[in-house]
Amino acid sequence: MLFGCIHITDFPVHAAVRHDCPDIFKSNPVVVLDGPGSRQFIFACNDAARRERIVVGMRKAQLQLLPGVVMRKRRSEDEAAAQAALLDCGRGLSPIVESTRLGEVIIDLSGAER
């Protein structure tokens, strides 16, 4: 059997900004916040944020000191919709696709036509 995998790095960030301007992800530090109100923390961030020394687990209050950071609240609906789109991409290659975790699908490529 032949299998393939589609893996999206920083998937929660992509899911949170997928309806924004496409350049926002490339040129700005973007973080996805999770947790209740005053205790929000960084759940995920992109490469630009990591270059600014932003790390997962950092508190939202710490971000207030860093200008230009794009903050988005984690929403399960956004992640579910983005995961569904990823599954659709996989189905474009094979009818047998499995969602293994957020941002990742495994594709059975056995017999897939070129």
Protein Blocks (a to p, Z undefined) as FASTA:
>chain_A
ZZdddddehklmmmmmmmmcfklmmmpccdddedjfklgccfbdcfklmmnopaehiafk
lmmmpghiacddddfklmmmmmmmmmmmmmmmocbdcdfbghiacddfehiaZZ
